[in-house]
Amino acid sequence: MLYPLVFKPILKKMIWGGSAICPFKEIEPVREGIGESWELSHVNGNFSIVAEGALEGRSLDELVGMYGAKLLGHSIMERFGSVFPLLIKFIDAHDDLSIQVHPDDELAMKRHNSFGKTEMWYVIHAEEGASLYSGFKQQIDADEYVRRVKDNTITEVLQRYEVKAGDVFFLPAGRVHAICSGCFIAEVQQTSDITYRIYDYNRKDADGNGRELHTEQAKDAIDYTVYPDYRTHYDPVANETVELAGCKYFTANLLDLDKTIMKNVEQLDSFIVYICVEGSAVVVDDKFNRLYVCRGETLLVPADTEIIAIAPSPRAKFLEVYI
């Protein structure tokens, strides 16, 4: 029988990675240079593995094959087939990440036979003065973009935001962006590992080589539209479901809890992902499965679940994600 699932994290060493992910997830010993923890992944070569219970050791790929719509939802399978359509990560930026952009579905399918990548960031922690880039602050065209990459001035036309815990940024495919040093972030994105690296501050790797740039590929993927504000504004309300992002790829909500809530999810026809970003809670479903979930853990609730009760102990903050 299906039950709410926790998976083993897939830890990724990055040139810009730090040392905060292991303590956040209570993993010992602490490993340095870990930039990402892939919490829930159906990316080829990086299938998540169930961490506990009767299905321990099974991959997400196996589960999709075994349970199909019971796990994903009927409408999800009609749309995405036998692919789990979201990738959930924690990101620890000790140094600045490269300036990058992701293609949309049409371009990614044409070039890479892949989904595109629309994503969302939720800032869990930020050092004093930490910032990130999202979108353009002035109008440029493709020719100016290429010139500015070559003469190292591309960051001058990007919108930079100082950030704090709780900040949210929605990043549709085509939006130029970068996480900068001092940011610890939860990321929700489409299942895709297609990234076009635009600019990398002329960094060199251990062998003295610069990282590959995708200047020409990115040129066609970029949305050059200038928007007045790229930050998501929301009003946090305790013990209520507060929407942070809603698009055709995912809905993401914030649950800031200090008392038990009960959710009837029978009509969703979608799996639900609960990402615990603070505190801990006991999660109980209508099949009497009971799990203790703490900070740094990500829970996949199958689509055939009808009722979920979340009891914080004594407080908990979750991102709730479904399609």
C-alpha positions as CSV (number, residue, x, y, z in Angstrom):
1,M,0.0,0.0,0.0
2,L,1.2,3.5,-0.8
3,Y,2.0,5.8,2.0
4,P,3.6,9.3,2.4
5,L,7.2,8.9,1.3
6,V,10.5,10.4,2.3
7,F,13.5,10.0,0.0
8,K,17.3,9.9,0.5
9,P,18.9,13.2,-0.4
10,I,21.1,13.4,-3.5
11,L,23.9,15.7,-2.4
12,K,25.7,17.7,-5.2
13,K,29.2,19.2,-4.8
14,M,29.4,22.5,-6.6
15,I,32.1,25.1,-7.2
16,W,30.0,27.6,-5.3
17,G,28.7,25.2,-2.6
18,G,28.9,25.8,1.2
19,S,28.5,23.8,4.4
20,A,25.0,24.6,5.5
21,I,23.0,21.8,3.9
22,C,24.2,19.0,6.1
23,P,23.5,20.8,9.4
24,F,20.1,21.9,8.1
25,K,19.2,18.3,7.3
26,E,21.1,16.9,10.3
27,I,23.4,14.9,8.2
28,E,26.7,13.8,9.7
29,P,29.5,14.2,9.1
30,V,29.2,17.7,7.6
31,R,30.4,17.8,4.0
32,E,32.0,20.9,2.6
33,G,31.1,22.3,-0.8
34,I,27.7,20.8,-1.1
35,G,25.7,23.3,-3.2
36,E,22.5,21.4,-3.7
37,S,20.4,18.6,-2.1
38,W,18.0,17.1,-4.6
39,E,15.1,16.1,-2.4
40,L,12.8,14.7,-5.0
41,S,14.1,13.9,-8.5
42,H,13.0,12.0,-11.6
43,V,15.9,13.4,-13.6
44,N,17.7,10.6,-15.6
45,G,20.7,9.4,-13.6
46,N,19.4,11.0,-10.4
47,F,16.3,9.1,-9.4
48,S,15.3,9.6,-5.8
49,I,15.4,6.5,-3.5
50,V,12.8,5.8,-0.8
51,A,14.4,6.2,2.6
52,E,12.0,4.2,4.9
53,G,9.0,2.0,5.2
54,A,7.9,-1.0,3.1
55,L,9.1,0.6,-0.1
56,E,12.6,1.5,1.2
57,G,15.2,1.2,-1.5
58,R,12.7,1.6,-4.4
59,S,13.4,4.4,-6.8
60,L,10.9,7.1,-7.8
61,D,11.0,5.7,-11.3
62,E,10.0,2.3,-10.0
63,L,7.2,3.8,-8.0
64,V,5.7,5.7,-11.0
65,G,5.8,2.4,-12.9
66,M,4.2,0.4,-10.0
67,Y,1.5,2.8,-8.9
68,G,0.9,5.2,-11.8
69,A,-2.1,7.5,-11.2
70,K,-2.4,6.4,-7.6
71,L,0.9,8.1,-7.0
72,L,0.8,11.0,-9.5
73,G,-2.9,11.6,-10.2
74,H,-4.9,10.8,-13.4
75,S,-4.7,14.3,-14.9
76,I,-0.9,14.4,-14.2
77,M,-0.4,11.1,-16.1
78,E,-2.5,12.3,-19.0
79,R,-0.3,15.4,-19.3
80,F,3.2,14.2,-18.4
81,G,3.0,10.4,-18.9
82,S,5.2,8.4,-16.6
83,V,7.4,11.2,-15.6
84,F,7.3,12.8,-12.1
85,P,7.1,16.4,-13.3
86,L,8.8,18.3,-10.4
87,L,12.3,18.5,-9.1
88,I,12.7,19.7,-5.4
89,K,16.0,21.1,-4.1
90,F,17.7,22.9,-1.3
91,I,20.4,25.3,-2.5
92,D,23.3,26.7,-0.4
93,A,25.2,29.4,-2.2
94,H,28.5,30.0,-0.4
95,D,29.6,31.9,-3.5
96,D,27.7,33.5,-6.4
97,L,26.1,31.1,-8.9
98,S,26.5,31.9,-12.6
99,I,24.1,34.2,-14.4
100,Q,21.8,31.8,-16.2
101,V,18.5,31.2,-18.0
102,H,16.3,28.2,-18.8
103,P,14.5,27.4,-22.0
104,D,10.7,27.0,-22.2
105,D,9.0,23.7,-23.0
106,E,9.0,24.3,-26.8
107,L,12.6,25.2,-27.1
108,A,13.8,22.5,-24.6
109,M,11.8,19.9,-26.5
110,K,13.2,21.0,-29.9
111,R,16.8,21.1,-28.7
112,H,17.1,18.6,-25.9
113,N,13.9,16.4,-26.0
114,S,13.3,17.7,-22.5
115,F,10.8,19.8,-20.5
116,G,11.7,23.4,-20.0
117,K,12.3,24.9,-16.6
118,T,10.0,27.2,-14.8
119,E,10.9,27.5,-11.1
120,M,10.3,29.2,-7.8
121,W,12.7,30.2,-5.0
122,Y,11.7,30.4,-1.3
123,V,14.5,32.0,0.8
124,I,15.0,29.9,4.0
125,H,17.9,31.9,5.3
126,A,20.0,34.9,4.1
127,E,23.2,36.3,5.4
128,E,23.3,40.1,6.1
129,G,23.4,41.8,2.7
130,A,22.8,38.6,0.7
131,S,21.2,39.2,-2.7
132,L,20.1,37.6,-6.0
133,Y,19.4,38.6,-9.5
134,S,16.0,38.3,-11.2
135,G,15.1,39.8,-14.6
136,F,16.2,42.9,-16.4
137,K,16.1,46.5,-15.0
138,Q,16.4,48.2,-18.3
139,Q,15.4,47.2,-21.9
140,I,18.1,45.5,-24.0
141,D,18.0,43.4,-27.1
142,A,19.8,40.2,-28.1
143,D,22.7,42.1,-29.7
144,E,23.3,44.2,-26.6
145,Y,23.0,41.0,-24.4
146,V,25.9,39.4,-26.4
147,R,28.0,42.5,-26.2
148,R,27.5,42.8,-22.5
149,V,28.5,39.2,-21.9
150,K,31.7,39.8,-23.8
151,D,32.6,43.0,-22.0
152,N,31.6,41.8,-18.5
153,T,28.8,44.3,-18.0
154,I,25.8,42.0,-18.2
155,T,25.1,42.3,-14.4
156,E,24.7,46.1,-14.8
157,V,21.4,45.6,-16.6
158,L,20.0,42.9,-14.2
159,Q,17.7,43.7,-11.3
160,R,19.4,42.8,-8.0
161,Y,17.4,42.2,-4.8
162,E,18.7,42.1,-1.2
163,V,16.8,39.2,0.4
164,K,15.7,37.9,3.7
165,A,14.1,34.7,5.0
166,G,10.6,34.3,3.6
167,D,11.2,36.1,0.3
168,V,9.8,34.4,-2.8
169,F,10.7,34.7,-6.5
170,F,8.8,33.1,-9.3
171,L,11.0,32.5,-12.3
172,P,9.2,31.5,-15.5
173,A,11.4,30.0,-18.2
174,G,13.2,32.7,-20.1
175,R,13.9,34.9,-17.0
176,V,17.6,35.7,-16.5
177,H,18.6,35.0,-12.9
178,A,21.2,34.1,-10.4
179,I,21.4,33.2,-6.7
180,C,24.3,35.1,-5.0
181,S,26.4,34.2,-2.0
182,G,24.8,34.0,1.4
183,C,21.5,32.6,0.2
184,F,20.0,29.3,1.4
185,I,16.9,28.5,-0.7
186,A,14.3,25.9,-1.4
187,E,13.7,25.5,-5.1
188,V,10.6,24.1,-6.8
189,Q,11.0,23.5,-10.6
190,Q,10.0,21.4,-13.5
191,T,11.8,18.1,-14.0
192,S,14.6,19.4,-16.2
193,D,18.3,19.8,-15.8
194,I,18.7,22.2,-18.8
195,T,20.6,25.4,-17.8
196,Y,22.2,27.9,-20.2
197,R,25.1,29.5,-18.4
198,I,25.3,33.2,-19.5
199,Y,28.1,34.6,-17.4
200,D,30.4,33.2,-14.7
201,Y,32.4,36.2,-13.5
202,N,35.5,34.8,-15.4
203,R,35.9,32.1,-12.7
204,K,38.5,29.3,-13.2
205,D,38.2,25.8,-12.0
206,A,40.9,23.8,-10.1
207,D,42.7,23.2,-13.5
208,G,42.6,26.9,-14.4
209,N,39.8,26.5,-17.0
210,G,36.8,28.7,-17.3
211,R,33.4,27.1,-17.2
212,E,31.5,26.7,-20.4
213,L,29.1,29.5,-21.4
214,H,26.0,29.0,-23.6
215,T,25.9,32.6,-24.9
216,E,24.3,31.8,-28.3
217,Q,21.9,29.1,-27.0
218,A,20.7,31.5,-24.3
219,K,20.1,34.4,-26.7
220,D,17.0,32.7,-28.1
221,A,15.8,31.5,-24.7
222,I,15.8,34.9,-22.9
223,D,12.6,36.9,-22.3
224,Y,13.9,40.5,-22.7
225,T,10.7,42.0,-21.3
226,V,11.3,44.5,-18.4
227,Y,8.8,44.1,-15.5
228,P,8.3,46.6,-12.6
229,D,8.9,44.1,-9.9
230,Y,10.2,40.5,-9.9
231,R,9.6,39.7,-6.2
232,T,6.5,37.9,-5.1
233,H,4.5,39.8,-2.5
234,Y,2.3,37.9,-0.1
235,D,0.8,38.3,3.4
236,P,1.7,35.4,5.8
237,V,-1.2,34.2,7.8
238,A,-0.7,31.6,10.6
239,N,-2.5,28.2,10.2
240,E,-3.9,29.2,6.8
241,T,-2.9,28.1,3.2
242,V,-1.2,31.1,1.7
243,E,-0.5,30.8,-2.1
244,L,3.0,31.8,-3.2
245,A,3.0,30.8,-6.8
246,G,0.3,29.4,-9.2
247,C,1.1,28.4,-12.8
248,K,0.3,25.5,-15.1
249,Y,3.4,23.7,-13.8
250,F,2.8,23.9,-10.1
251,T,1.0,25.6,-7.2
252,A,3.1,26.4,-4.2
253,N,1.7,27.4,-0.8
254,L,3.1,28.4,2.6
255,L,1.8,26.7,5.7
256,D,3.0,28.4,8.9
257,L,1.6,26.3,11.7
258,D,1.3,26.5,15.5
259,K,-1.9,24.3,15.7
260,T,-3.1,21.2,13.9
261,I,-4.7,21.6,10.5
262,M,-6.8,19.1,8.6
263,K,-6.9,19.2,4.8
264,N,-9.3,17.4,2.5
265,V,-7.2,16.8,-0.7
266,E,-9.4,14.2,-2.4
267,Q,-10.4,16.5,-5.2
268,L,-6.9,17.6,-6.2
269,D,-6.1,14.6,-8.4
270,S,-2.4,15.3,-7.8
271,F,0.4,14.2,-5.6
272,I,1.4,16.7,-2.9
273,V,4.9,17.6,-1.8
274,Y,5.5,19.0,1.7
275,I,8.9,20.6,2.2
276,C,9.6,21.3,5.9
277,V,11.7,24.5,6.1
278,E,11.3,25.1,9.8
279,G,10.3,23.2,13.0
280,S,8.7,19.7,12.9
281,A,5.3,18.1,12.7
282,V,3.4,14.8,12.8
283,V,1.6,14.1,9.5
284,V,-1.3,11.6,9.5
285,D,-3.3,10.5,6.4
286,D,-6.7,8.8,6.0
287,K,-5.0,5.4,5.8
288,F,-3.7,5.9,9.4
289,N,-0.1,6.3,8.2
290,R,1.8,8.5,10.7
291,L,5.1,10.2,10.0
292,Y,7.3,12.6,12.0
293,V,8.7,15.2,9.6
294,C,11.4,17.7,10.7
295,R,13.3,20.6,9.2
296,G,15.1,19.7,6.0
297,E,12.8,16.8,5.1
298,T,10.6,16.5,2.0
299,L,7.5,14.4,2.0
300,L,5.7,13.0,-1.1
301,V,2.0,12.4,-0.4
302,P,0.4,10.1,-3.0
303,A,-2.5,11.3,-5.2
304,D,-4.9,8.7,-3.8
305,T,-4.7,10.3,-0.4
306,E,-8.0,11.9,0.8
307,I,-7.2,13.6,4.0
308,I,-4.0,14.9,5.5
309,A,-3.6,16.2,9.1
310,I,-0.5,18.1,10.1
311,A,0.2,18.6,13.8
312,P,3.1,20.9,14.5
313,S,5.3,20.2,17.5
314,P,5.1,23.0,18.6
315,R,5.6,25.0,15.4
316,A,6.3,24.1,11.8
317,K,6.6,25.8,8.4
318,F,6.0,23.9,5.2
319,L,6.0,24.6,1.5
320,E,3.0,22.7,0.0
321,V,3.4,21.9,-3.7
322,Y,1.0,20.2,-6.2
323,I,-0.2,20.5,-9.8
